[in-house]
Structure formats: structure tokens, C-alpha cells
Amino acid sequence: MSMRAPVLSTAAAVLAIGLVATACGGSGGDGGGGGSSVDTLTLGYFPNITHAPALVGVENGTFDEALGEVELATQTFNAGPDAINALFAGEVDATFIGPSPAINGWSQSGGSALRIIAGSTSRGAGLVVKPEIEGIEDLPGATLSTPQLGNTQDVALRWFAREQGWEVNTEGGGDLSIIPQENSDIINAFELGEIDGAWVPEPHLSRLLVELDGELLVDEPDLWPRTGGEFVTTHLIVNADFLENHPDVVEDLLRGHIETVDWINENSEKAQEISISHLESVSGSGPSPEVVASAFGNAVFTFDPIAPSLQGGAEHAEAVGLLDPVDLEGIYALDLLNKLLGEEGRDEVAGL
């Protein structure tokens, strides 16, 4: 089962590399079976507020401390397909990533390349429009943007349009003109009046609201009543072979992740400051404190992967023609996370 051409253009090109990588074990794999030694774990993440557990965990040294003698190396990405390619090629062993790229990678590798081992972020996405668009009924004829064709927010907008009974296509035509472009270009296009709105994740959603006086027309949590408004925005995945060969290292990574999520939720203002500092160090600049405060207010940081929303997202992508039917059974590997939660007397989380 494979993704349709608009979604798989980057992932499919490295499928052969990916299958080799999952046979060889990533940057630290030696093919030696569970618990074999490894010197380094390479962790990927995006310089983005929806990846705050990665920003804070790296900046605070929490992951370093949790991994003990295993060295932590990091690599940042700006797009999900790039992170999946790196995981396929063994350049990273684990990465924070959105749901659609994870589904794509799972589909393209026939379920062999990756496993989701924890949640990270819920919520933090929606449709921001110009003030003159006062209601959903004003949207037909509008030009809207998403970060990438087939990405999580692009699927959300196309599904929303379908639910309204509107026709859209991947060429930007139909009742709505949907134009995928990079987040930085979306901000510029909105400011210049070239688009009427955009379905984006944080902190870009808050930039449109705080800096450019946009209006939040659709708050995506409202579209997920069956999960109480929660839906996966970011989760933590691992190279499947690395997990098999080094479950002890993955367990240590998860221990650091739990500690970081707990710390963020208990120290929101400090976590915001650390996130800005880390973004400045890796990107040369960071969003304003006002934008970050707004973004933190719209996002929920959790190690629960909110599995039903992943299945729902896959169904939405299938419905809008961006995903062939795919069986997600086996994509979650939550035993190590639940082991750690159980040791602390906390409730387990569920997969599919």
C-alpha cells in the first residue's frame, strides 16, 4: 500500500535506502539483537514550538542525562519528508515528527521502517483568516495556504472543505484555492494580502494572530469531538531496527522525554524562555515572547500519542485522495513507555 504521488514524492525516492537502513540499524545499529551496545543516539526534531519537548529536553540537558554513557547527537529538519528520509537512511535513530509523515513512512516501508513510541504535542493548529472573512460561509472563492501538499494541516483543510461539500483539487482550483507553501512564505503572503488565510501549526498560527491581526476562524480541536478535542500534532518515532537492537537506550530516551514533558507542564513560563533561547541558537532567530506565550496556550504537551486521531487522520487523507488505504496495526510500540509510566503509578497510554 503506497501514498499517492502528491504525498510520496520525496519519501518514495529513498524507499530502497530506508529498507536497507532498517536492516542495518541506524547510526548505532550493529544487528546484534536486543540490548546490544551503542555509543550514540541521534535525535531529530524541528525548530518549532510544536516540538517544544525536544527544544527544552535538548537545551536543558535532560536527554543527555537520561541517556547516561550514550552520547546524544541532534539533527534539525524543516519538513517531515526530510526527517523520514534521514530515519530511513540511518542518519537519525529517533525523531519528533508530525502524524502525516509518520503514516507516509510506515506506508512506504510496508510497516518495517519505524515505530511510534510516544506522543509529544496535541492541538496547536487551525485556520487563520483575514478579518473581512467573518464566517465559514465567506470562504468559497478564497485563497488559502497550508505548509505542504499532503502534510497534516493540508489534509485537515481539505477534509474540512469536503465536510462543507466544497470541491478542491491539488492544482489550486475548485471552490477554494489551496496553495501549499513554506511557513515563512505563508507569513509573508498573508501580510502582503496574497492569500486570505492559512491552516497552520504553532507558532505560525500565533504569528498570524499576534503579529498580523488575523482571526482564528476554525480552531482544529473543535473538529475532534470523539477525542475530546485532542489530536496528535507531534509524536516521537524511532527506527524500528534501532528499537529492536537497543531497547535499553530507547527506554532511557523515553525516560528523558517523560521528565521533559512533566517539567514543561509545571514550568510553562520558563519553558517558553528556554524554547526561544534554543530556537535562536539553532535558527539564528526566534519568535517573540508574545507569540510563544500564545503558542504554548494553544498547544498541549503530552506523552499520550492520542492514537485514535492518527487513525482518523489517515482516514481523512484517504477520503481526500492523498492516501491509499493503509493498515496502521503495529505502528505503535508503547510497551517501554507504559513500563515507565507503570513504575511511577501512572495510567498507561493506548495504541490502536
DRENVODREN-780309 format. One record per residue (C-alpha): residue number from 1; chain; x, y, z. Coordinates in pm, whole numbers. Example, Ala and Ser with C-alpha at 12.3 -4.5 7.8 and 13.67 -1.06 7.14 Angstrom:
<nodes>
node n 1 chain A u 1230 v -450 w 780
node n 2 chain A u 1367 v -106 w 714
</nodes>
This chain:
<nodes>
node n 1 chain A u 0 v 0 w 0
node n 2 chain A u 150 v 330 w -104
node n 3 chain A u 89 v 702 w -89
node n 4 chain A u -40 v 879 w -397
node n 5 chain A u 211 v 1080 w -599
node n 6 chain A u 147 v 1422 w -436
node n 7 chain A u 245 v 1281 w -95
node n 8 chain A u 521 v 1035 w -168
node n 9 chain A u 741 v 1238 w -400
node n 10 chain A u 1027 v 1261 w -151
node n 11 chain A u 971 v 951 w 58
node n 12 chain A u 938 v 705 w -226
node n 13 chain A u 1269 v 810 w -376
node n 14 chain A u 1452 v 682 w -71
node n 15 chain A u 1245 v 370 w -8
node n 16 chain A u 1529 v 139 w -106
node n 17 chain A u 1764 v 327 w 125
node n 18 chain A u 1505 v 306 w 401
node n 19 chain A u 1470 v -69 w 376
node n 20 chain A u 1846 v -106 w 388
node n 21 chain A u 1860 v 124 w 689
node n 22 chain A u 1603 v -74 w 883
node n 23 chain A u 1805 v -386 w 812
node n 24 chain A u 2129 v -225 w 929
node n 25 chain A u 2012 v -44 w 1241
node n 26 chain A u 2055 v 331 w 1201
node n 27 chain A u 2353 v 524 w 1327
node n 28 chain A u 2420 v 291 w 1614
node n 29 chain A u 2284 v -42 w 1494
node n 30 chain A u 2512 v -343 w 1489
node n 31 chain A u 2248 v -607 w 1421
node n 32 chain A u 2328 v -777 w 1747
node n 33 chain A u 1982 v -816 w 1896
node n 34 chain A u 1808 v -659 w 2196
node n 35 chain A u 2023 v -464 w 2437
node n 36 chain A u 2343 v -462 w 2228
node n 37 chain A u 2583 v -175 w 2290
node n 38 chain A u 2565 v 160 w 2115
node n 39 chain A u 2772 v 474 w 2159
node n 40 chain A u 2542 v 741 w 2018
node n 41 chain A u 2173 v 813 w 1972
node n 42 chain A u 2095 v 1070 w 1705
node n 43 chain A u 1770 v 1256 w 1770
node n 44 chain A u 1587 v 1462 w 1509
node n 45 chain A u 1342 v 1746 w 1568
node n 46 chain A u 1209 v 2066 w 1411
node n 47 chain A u 1292 v 2420 w 1530
node n 48 chain A u 926 v 2470 w 1609
node n 49 chain A u 710 v 2530 w 1917
node n 50 chain A u 510 v 2214 w 1846
node n 51 chain A u 842 v 2037 w 1913
node n 52 chain A u 891 v 2212 w 2248
node n 53 chain A u 966 v 1886 w 2437
node n 54 chain A u 1263 v 1841 w 2204
node n 55 chain A u 1373 v 2205 w 2232
node n 56 chain A u 1356 v 2201 w 2611
node n 57 chain A u 1487 v 1847 w 2658
node n 58 chain A u 1795 v 1919 w 2447
node n 59 chain A u 1858 v 2268 w 2586
node n 60 chain A u 1814 v 2160 w 2950
node n 61 chain A u 2037 v 1856 w 2906
node n 62 chain A u 1756 v 1626 w 3019
node n 63 chain A u 1805 v 1384 w 2731
node n 64 chain A u 2181 v 1387 w 2782
node n 65 chain A u 2142 v 1295 w 3146
node n 66 chain A u 1881 v 1028 w 3079
node n 67 chain A u 2098 v 857 w 2815
node n 68 chain A u 2390 v 824 w 3055
node n 69 chain A u 2701 v 698 w 2877
node n 70 chain A u 2530 v 703 w 2537
node n 71 chain A u 2612 v 1028 w 2362
node n 72 chain A u 2324 v 1240 w 2233
node n 73 chain A u 2363 v 1383 w 1882
node n 74 chain A u 2095 v 1600 w 1724
node n 75 chain A u 1979 v 1700 w 1378
node n 76 chain A u 1709 v 1954 w 1292
node n 77 chain A u 1467 v 1946 w 999
node n 78 chain A u 1223 v 2186 w 839
node n 79 chain A u 994 v 1930 w 674
node n 80 chain A u 857 v 1589 w 765
node n 81 chain A u 973 v 1409 w 448
node n 82 chain A u 1331 v 1517 w 520
node n 83 chain A u 1313 v 1367 w 868
node n 84 chain A u 1165 v 1043 w 734
node n 85 chain A u 1438 v 1024 w 470
node n 86 chain A u 1701 v 1066 w 742
node n 87 chain A u 1539 v 793 w 953
node n 88 chain A u 1527 v 562 w 651
node n 89 chain A u 1893 v 632 w 572
node n 90 chain A u 2008 v 573 w 931
node n 91 chain A u 2113 v 936 w 978
node n 92 chain A u 1886 v 966 w 1282
node n 93 chain A u 1771 v 695 w 1520
node n 94 chain A u 1464 v 873 w 1652
node n 95 chain A u 1282 v 1192 w 1564
node n 96 chain A u 997 v 1413 w 1672
node n 97 chain A u 761 v 1442 w 1376
node n 98 chain A u 401 v 1506 w 1272
node n 99 chain A u 145 v 1233 w 1206
node n 100 chain A u 120 v 1250 w 826
node n 101 chain A u 494 v 1196 w 760
node n 102 chain A u 491 v 904 w 1003
node n 103 chain A u 197 v 746 w 821
node n 104 chain A u 375 v 807 w 489
node n 105 chain A u 693 v 640 w 612
node n 106 chain A u 500 v 347 w 754
node n 107 chain A u 311 v 301 w 428
node n 108 chain A u 612 v 332 w 201
node n 109 chain A u 818 v 82 w 402
node n 110 chain A u 538 v -168 w 439
node n 111 chain A u 545 v -117 w 813
node n 112 chain A u 912 v -205 w 852
node n 113 chain A u 1087 v 128 w 898
node n 114 chain A u 954 v 295 w 1210
node n 115 chain A u 752 v 275 w 1532
node n 116 chain A u 572 v 546 w 1727
node n 117 chain A u 694 v 523 w 2085
node n 118 chain A u 527 v 825 w 2249
node n 119 chain A u 319 v 1133 w 2196
node n 120 chain A u 463 v 1480 w 2234
node n 121 chain A u 217 v 1754 w 2140
node n 122 chain A u -157 v 1781 w 2088
node n 123 chain A u -359 v 2069 w 1942
node n 124 chain A u -191 v 2390 w 1825
node n 125 chain A u -333 v 2418 w 1471
node n 126 chain A u -619 v 2587 w 1291
node n 127 chain A u -739 v 2818 w 1015
node n 128 chain A u -648 v 3186 w 1046
node n 129 chain A u -809 v 3432 w 803
node n 130 chain A u -823 v 3800 w 719
node n 131 chain A u -1074 v 3996 w 933
node n 132 chain A u -1302 v 4056 w 634
node n 133 chain A u -1381 v 3682 w 627
node n 134 chain A u -1639 v 3682 w 904
node n 135 chain A u -1768 v 3327 w 881
node n 136 chain A u -1723 v 2989 w 718
node n 137 chain A u -1985 v 3084 w 461
node n 138 chain A u -1744 v 3352 w 333
node n 139 chain A u -1470 v 3102 w 244
node n 140 chain A u -1576 v 2988 w -106
node n 141 chain A u -1363 v 3175 w -357
node n 142 chain A u -1088 v 3241 w -101
node n 143 chain A u -720 v 3156 w -147
node n 144 chain A u -580 v 2962 w 147
node n 145 chain A u -240 v 2812 w 220
node n 146 chain A u -107 v 2507 w 402
node n 147 chain A u 257 v 2420 w 482
node n 148 chain A u 292 v 2135 w 230
node n 149 chain A u 75 v 1928 w -2
node n 150 chain A u -35 v 1620 w 191
node n 151 chain A u 104 v 1737 w 526
node n 152 chain A u -104 v 1720 w 842
node n 153 chain A u -256 v 2068 w 810
node n 154 chain A u -312 v 2029 w 435
node n 155 chain A u -514 v 1714 w 498
node n 156 chain A u -708 v 1892 w 772
node n 157 chain A u -808 v 2178 w 541
node n 158 chain A u -903 v 1950 w 252
node n 159 chain A u -1108 v 1731 w 485
node n 160 chain A u -1277 v 2040 w 629
node n 161 chain A u -1362 v 2159 w 277
node n 162 chain A u -1501 v 1816 w 190
node n 163 chain A u -1721 v 1821 w 501
node n 164 chain A u -1864 v 2154 w 385
node n 165 chain A u -1948 v 1999 w 47
node n 166 chain A u -1687 v 2207 w -139
node n 167 chain A u -1473 v 2080 w -425
node n 168 chain A u -1096 v 2137 w -415
node n 169 chain A u -805 v 1988 w -608
node n 170 chain A u -429 v 1966 w -583
node n 171 chain A u -380 v 2227 w -858
node n 172 chain A u -529 v 2509 w -651
node n 173 chain A u -869 v 2504 w -818
node n 174 chain A u -1223 v 2441 w -702
node n 175 chain A u -1445 v 2620 w -454
node n 176 chain A u -1134 v 2704 w -253
node n 177 chain A u -789 v 2768 w -393
node n 178 chain A u -548 v 2578 w -167
node n 179 chain A u -186 v 2674 w -227
node n 180 chain A u 76 v 2483 w -26
node n 181 chain A u 387 v 2686 w 58
node n 182 chain A u 651 v 2701 w 328
node n 183 chain A u 550 v 2851 w 661
node n 184 chain A u 777 v 3155 w 621
node n 185 chain A u 624 v 3221 w 278
node n 186 chain A u 276 v 3188 w 426
node n 187 chain A u 352 v 3463 w 676
node n 188 chain A u 479 v 3692 w 400
node n 189 chain A u 190 v 3612 w 165
node n 190 chain A u -66 v 3680 w 439
node n 191 chain A u 99 v 4013 w 523
node n 192 chain A u 105 v 4115 w 156
node n 193 chain A u -258 v 4017 w 101
node n 194 chain A u -169 v 3745 w -148
node n 195 chain A u -369 v 3486 w 47
node n 196 chain A u -686 v 3516 w 251
node n 197 chain A u -582 v 3272 w 521
node n 198 chain A u -390 v 2961 w 613
node n 199 chain A u -429 v 2636 w 807
node n 200 chain A u -103 v 2621 w 1003
node n 201 chain A u 51 v 2482 w 1323
node n 202 chain A u 210 v 2680 w 1604
node n 203 chain A u 392 v 2912 w 1627
node n 204 chain A u 289 v 3022 w 1277
node n 205 chain A u -76 v 3026 w 1381
node n 206 chain A u 8 v 3268 w 1663
node n 207 chain A u 228 v 3479 w 1437
node n 208 chain A u -69 v 3535 w 1208
node n 209 chain A u -285 v 3621 w 1509
node n 210 chain A u -44 v 3830 w 1715
node n 211 chain A u 172 v 4000 w 1454
node n 212 chain A u -65 v 4031 w 1158
node n 213 chain A u -407 v 4071 w 1322
node n 214 chain A u -554 v 3756 w 1171
node n 215 chain A u -870 v 3594 w 1304
node n 216 chain A u -898 v 3231 w 1413
node n 217 chain A u -1190 v 3104 w 1208
node n 218 chain A u -1151 v 2731 w 1273
node n 219 chain A u -981 v 2601 w 1587
node n 220 chain A u -890 v 2245 w 1493
node n 221 chain A u -969 v 2096 w 1838
node n 222 chain A u -1335 v 2171 w 1762
node n 223 chain A u -1316 v 1915 w 1480
node n 224 chain A u -1213 v 1627 w 1709
node n 225 chain A u -1511 v 1571 w 1940
node n 226 chain A u -1455 v 1195 w 1962
node n 227 chain A u -1115 v 1254 w 2128
node n 228 chain A u -1227 v 1542 w 2346
node n 229 chain A u -1061 v 1797 w 2121
node n 230 chain A u -723 v 1628 w 2141
node n 231 chain A u -533 v 1525 w 1827
node n 232 chain A u -172 v 1440 w 1762
node n 233 chain A u 35 v 1727 w 1626
node n 234 chain A u 377 v 1583 w 1709
node n 235 chain A u 490 v 1244 w 1833
node n 236 chain A u 818 v 1061 w 1884
node n 237 chain A u 915 v 785 w 1642
node n 238 chain A u 1216 v 555 w 1630
node n 239 chain A u 1391 v 347 w 1366
node n 240 chain A u 1234 v 3 w 1410
node n 241 chain A u 1565 v -180 w 1393
node n 242 chain A u 1724 v 56 w 1646
node n 243 chain A u 1436 v -16 w 1882
node n 244 chain A u 1485 v -391 w 1839
node n 245 chain A u 1862 v -374 w 1890
node n 246 chain A u 1874 v -109 w 2164
node n 247 chain A u 1555 v -112 w 2372
node n 248 chain A u 1752 v -2 w 2679
node n 249 chain A u 1866 v 315 w 2502
node n 250 chain A u 1516 v 386 w 2375
node n 251 chain A u 1385 v 338 w 2728
node n 252 chain A u 1635 v 595 w 2855
node n 253 chain A u 1528 v 836 w 2581
node n 254 chain A u 1167 v 791 w 2687
node n 255 chain A u 1259 v 849 w 3050
node n 256 chain A u 1407 v 1184 w 2949
node n 257 chain A u 1100 v 1261 w 2737
node n 258 chain A u 858 v 1196 w 3025
node n 259 chain A u 1067 v 1412 w 3255
node n 260 chain A u 1076 v 1693 w 3000
node n 261 chain A u 702 v 1691 w 2931
node n 262 chain A u 630 v 1696 w 3304
node n 263 chain A u 876 v 1984 w 3355
node n 264 chain A u 723 v 2190 w 3072
node n 265 chain A u 374 v 2145 w 3213
node n 266 chain A u 492 v 2252 w 3557
node n 267 chain A u 714 v 2540 w 3440
node n 268 chain A u 541 v 2690 w 3137
node n 269 chain A u 692 v 3039 w 3153
node n 270 chain A u 1046 v 2907 w 3198
node n 271 chain A u 988 v 2653 w 2922
node n 272 chain A u 884 v 2935 w 2690
node n 273 chain A u 1207 v 3123 w 2764
node n 274 chain A u 1416 v 2811 w 2704
node n 275 chain A u 1233 v 2738 w 2379
node n 276 chain A u 1307 v 3088 w 2249
node n 277 chain A u 1672 v 3059 w 2350
node n 278 chain A u 1710 v 2723 w 2179
node n 279 chain A u 1537 v 2842 w 1863
node n 280 chain A u 1773 v 3138 w 1849
node n 281 chain A u 2073 v 2906 w 1886
node n 282 chain A u 1968 v 2668 w 1606
node n 283 chain A u 1793 v 2910 w 1370
node n 284 chain A u 1961 v 3242 w 1437
node n 285 chain A u 1632 v 3396 w 1548
node n 286 chain A u 1327 v 3306 w 1746
node n 287 chain A u 965 v 3413 w 1774
node n 288 chain A u 868 v 3691 w 2013
node n 289 chain A u 771 v 3612 w 2373
node n 290 chain A u 413 v 3717 w 2290
node n 291 chain A u 393 v 3469 w 2003
node n 292 chain A u 545 v 3190 w 2209
node n 293 chain A u 308 v 3257 w 2500
node n 294 chain A u 14 v 3235 w 2260
node n 295 chain A u 151 v 2916 w 2103
node n 296 chain A u 201 v 2748 w 2441
node n 297 chain A u -156 v 2844 w 2530
node n 298 chain A u -289 v 2669 w 2222
node n 299 chain A u -78 v 2351 w 2246
node n 300 chain A u -90 v 2061 w 2491
node n 301 chain A u 231 v 1875 w 2570
node n 302 chain A u 172 v 1508 w 2643
node n 303 chain A u 336 v 1169 w 2602
node n 304 chain A u -4 v 1019 w 2510
node n 305 chain A u 9 v 958 w 2132
node n 306 chain A u -372 v 1004 w 2105
node n 307 chain A u -384 v 705 w 1871
node n 308 chain A u -748 v 743 w 1757
node n 309 chain A u -660 v 1076 w 1599
node n 310 chain A u -382 v 913 w 1395
node n 311 chain A u -631 v 664 w 1257
node n 312 chain A u -873 v 949 w 1194
node n 313 chain A u -608 v 1150 w 1012
node n 314 chain A u -530 v 854 w 789
node n 315 chain A u -900 v 812 w 710
node n 316 chain A u -924 v 1182 w 625
node n 317 chain A u -623 v 1161 w 394
node n 318 chain A u -777 v 861 w 219
node n 319 chain A u -1109 v 1044 w 181
node n 320 chain A u -949 v 1346 w 11
node n 321 chain A u -745 v 1128 w -224
node n 322 chain A u -399 v 1178 w -74
node n 323 chain A u -352 v 832 w 76
node n 324 chain A u -421 v 482 w -44
node n 325 chain A u -580 v 259 w 223
node n 326 chain A u -316 v 167 w 480
node n 327 chain A u -324 v -71 w 776
node n 328 chain A u -171 v 105 w 1078
node n 329 chain A u -176 v -202 w 1303
node n 330 chain A u 168 v -237 w 1459
node n 331 chain A u 277 v 124 w 1409
node n 332 chain A u 275 v 183 w 1785
node n 333 chain A u 535 v 36 w 2020
node n 334 chain A u 427 v 169 w 2360
node n 335 chain A u 547 v -110 w 2590
node n 336 chain A u 856 v 79 w 2708
node n 337 chain A u 661 v 400 w 2768
node n 338 chain A u 393 v 215 w 2961
node n 339 chain A u 657 v 31 w 3162
node n 340 chain A u 799 v 365 w 3276
node n 341 chain A u 455 v 507 w 3348
node n 342 chain A u 365 v 197 w 3545
node n 343 chain A u 678 v 229 w 3759
node n 344 chain A u 551 v 573 w 3862
node n 345 chain A u 198 v 452 w 3925
node n 346 chain A u 59 v 646 w 3629
node n 347 chain A u -203 v 544 w 3378
node n 348 chain A u -89 v 363 w 3067
node n 349 chain A u -148 v 506 w 2720
node n 350 chain A u -308 v 313 w 2437
node n 351 chain A u -225 v 248 w 2074
node n 352 chain A u -460 v 126 w 1804
</nodes>
